[in-house]
Amino acid sequence: MLTLAPRFTYFDSAPSFMTSEIDFRAVRQAFEQIRHELSKTLIGQDAVVEQLMIALLAEGHCLFEGPPGVARSLAAASLARVLGLTFDRIRCTPDLTPHDIIGLGAAPQGTGEVPGPIFANIVLVDDFTRLRPRSDALIQQAIQQDQIVLDGRRYVLAEPFLLLATRYPDNEELDPITEHHDDRFMMKVAIGYPEYDDEFELAEVMSSADVGPPEQVVASHDLQAFRDVVRHVEVAPPAVHYALRLVRATRVHEGETPDFVYEWVEFGAGPRAAHYLVLAAKTRAALHGRNEVDHDDIKAVAHPVLRHRIITNRNARSNGVTVDRVIRRLLYDTPERAPGDEAPPASR
């Protein structure tokens, strides 16, 4: 049995939300409990946990990349357990069909039928680049519509629903088709190898007999209440302008493009990037107990939101310039404030 932490019961009877201090304090308290519990097995992965929680509360989905052995599967399964959600995975093989993904459909509770893996709350899609076109189309439909249609039947997915699509980093050149395919994901969460001290602690802890699976610390139905709080986070015009400047600076021939972007970037980020930057920043502010976005929230989510929306050119790749380096330069060169930021653009 899982040991539940005290539930945030003051959400239960409130039909609507005001941006009161107690609402945001509850979200921050829950997030701190989640991070603490996951830190027992996901050592040194606080940023990854934060990004996954942002995607879940913002109703987005993630590319989930990293070299073998960095605990992507463990991170996804542990997050589901801590939140009281179901978890499943889709192993992408060349012979995987849409019917394998759906199985018998979303079976009613209490029956002996087993639904397909797509009907879990958190779904890990292993090496999704190996999907055949029909299976890939089904996954894309799930990402965009939170439902799927196959053979004339409509299937509604779980609520909440978070899809994490993994693939191994490679050195292949991306093309615009791949870019637009990836653009449907809210974020690209990258897990790298741990720092020395973290790897030492990992080796020590994981070999101990005292380590058990993480326990549930938040009731799953409280997540909808946390989502309602996110919707009430305020975003002042200066923060929106800053997000737009970052996105527009990635586009070649936009008129506001820095010289280093011309030198390093083939394709920049589209309008969806600005939307997700603001939404992710709102969610991060709520997780930290604040009712308004600041510029640090935009900066904190810039890498996961932009890194799969910027494609470097041959010159950058030949000189070892990564997308993350491009984003670091953007954050360094782009001013947080500019004249006219205090008001929205005049209507045309």
Buried (B, 14 or more C-beta within 10 A) or exposed (E): EEEEBEEBEEBEEEEEBEBBEEBBEBBBBBBBBBBEBBBBBBBBBEBBBBBBBBBBBBBBBBBBBBEEEBBBBBBBBBBBBBBBBBBBBBEBBEEBEBBBBBBEBBBEEEEEEEBBBBBBBBBBBBBBBBBBEEBBBBBBBBBEEBEBEBEEEEBEBBEBBBBBBBBEEEEEEBEEEBBEBBBBBBBBBBBEEBEEEEEEBBEEEEEEEEEEEBBBBBBBEBBEBBBBBBBBBEBEEBBBBBBBBBBBBBBEEEEEBBEBBEBBBBBBBBEBBBBBBBBBBBBBBBBBBBBBBBBEBBBBBBBBBBBBBBBBBEEBBEEEBEBEBBBEBBBEEBEBEEEEBEEEEEEE
